[in-house]
């Protein structure tokens, strides 16, 4: 092997931040000999993740070549790879990957990774990976290439997210992972988790799946990993235990493999309507992997990676993920200086229903401050507190919380029927019925008992924040703090500034959002803010074409080319028809006829029908004839193509109006809100670039939202 043929890649990204391979010899106890420990480090502070680029891979490969030679001379008995604190490696540097503008260079990049990782797999002495922190994509593939793996229980961010970013696991992961943990679990890691808000594993979950052979606590993780490696090198019980455990977790036959691929394809179809190429290519590789040799799989991975790097879907995903979520999402446009923020040592939640209880759990778990719920009677209060305790118990059972952390979280949450408990609160958020008069009354009652500095927040999804604050003594203390359901999973928080909202109040809201691990976007006080306004326009178009006579199958599936995570009618059923109708009526009242309010939807609500589609005995869905008989529909049906174009134009129109009104600072904020709050597909690169590409922006507004 020689790495010289890859030298042209080194000049591809002159500014690459190189992750160096630092080697240290460790004399192991007993007769285990000397272990060469590679520490991957970019020499930056602990908040800057290590990543993989051409120079990094070349240095890593040449380091392994040297260690292979030392192993052949008998100087070392093993090699281990670990990372700087909190990171093994966070994957390939996307800025580097997006600059690869030819299939030739993309294939070289893929082959370089395989050549380096194959060395780790076949050094002539056992190799180990100590997963001390984040191990994503190529970072996890380093660990998979090693012969043995340990993981820290404190590690987070472990996975193969390539399907999410428009690529495939291109450095052996798609071949090695199913053989290690079984094909069904591999589909979970490579398909289900990436396409479910880019979920990842923590150290405990990775160990339980079988990705790692041993699990150690973070306090002495490296020391314990070295001792364990010494035991494995010595042979005997430790090595036997590894083989036995692996055999238990990788029990599968050809039928299991094929069933896992089929389940993965069904999941991709349901999530993306097969609108993005990457997830299907991952499954193609997995399907072929049943019979591929490692070399055959590597060749297929390199080919897939080289092709996908050049697709518009990948470059759109890089814009959405890197430029929006990773950069703009962490530095919200228009947010005041965080130095203005006030400390928050106690939180109040008005209401004890499902949304309020989810908020209480989130505040207690993430901020670790006392949280008190109130409601109109003790039964409701008790139910809300019980919900929090039950959710904590579930986390404890899944080992997502320690016993001590679970007890502390439960102790932080209490309830009362009196708002007097808010007297010493610094931040009170209401999550009561979506009715302006109700919310105004709540705020008046709360303001009567809290301090002048206490911030009052509303979780309203569509009502005017200014109207809620209008009758208060201190309207400047009120801010919109709109979460999305389910609260724990959805990353977006719309922070709404009313005309009188104080800068210190706004700064506190943004600091709290970060503490809650949410991505906040500054939104001006306008009906339904961003996400619900855009969804409302979309729902209005779909219900309108249905009412005009378009058959339900066509109306509900016309937007499938967008790759949305759920069809409009099914999303309405999930949200709840009454809630959807209420929002639509509010938008119609604010903006007029361009927001269609469906009389047929009201008929479904009046009849107690929860959704248009009904599950059949064979598992399929259909609209019952009895449901259709209730409805009054026209005789002017539209084709799927007409529905799609009509909806695209409506969305371009509404977003153009929102930008003209100054609801957000820029189109990028619209994109960010839709990605994080509505599951807008990453591969479309945000809703405004999509509307530019399909021509809707120019058709409706006479110009695109972005420069070409």
Secondary structure, DSSP 8 states (H G I E B T S, - for coil): --SGGGHHHHTT-TT----EEEEEEEE-STT--EEEEEEEE-SS-TTS---B-HHHHHHHHHHHHHHHHHHHTTS-SEEEEEESTTEEE--B-HHHHTT--SHHHHHHHHHHHHHHHHHHHTSSSEEEEEE-SEEETHHHHHHHHSSEEEEETT---EE--HHHHT---TTTHHHHHHHHH-HHHHHIIIIITTTTTT--B-HHHHHHHTSSSEEE-GGGHHHHHHHHHHHHHT-THHHHHHHHHHHHHT---HHHHHHHHHHHHHHHHHHHTT-SHHHHHHHHHHHHTTT--HHHHHHHHHHHHHHHTTSHHHHHHHIIIIIIIIIGGGS-TT---GGG-----EEEEE--SHHHHHHHHHHHHHH-SEEEEE-SSHHHHHHHHHHHHHHHHHHHHTTSS-HHHHHHHHHHEEEES-GGGGTT-SEEEE---S-HHHHHHHHHHHHTTS-TT-EEEE--SSS-HHHHHTTSTTGGGEEEEEE-SSTTT--EEEEEE-TT--HHHHHHHHHHHHHTT-EEEEEES-TTTTHHHHHHHHHHHHHHHHHHT--HHHHHHGGGGGT-SS-HHHHHHHH-HHHHHHHHHHHHHHHGGGS---HHHHHHHHTT---S-EE-TTS-EE--HHHHHH----S----HHHHHHHHHHHHHHHHHHHHHHTSSSSHHHHHHHHHHHH---GGGTSHHHHHHHTTHHHHHHSS-SS--
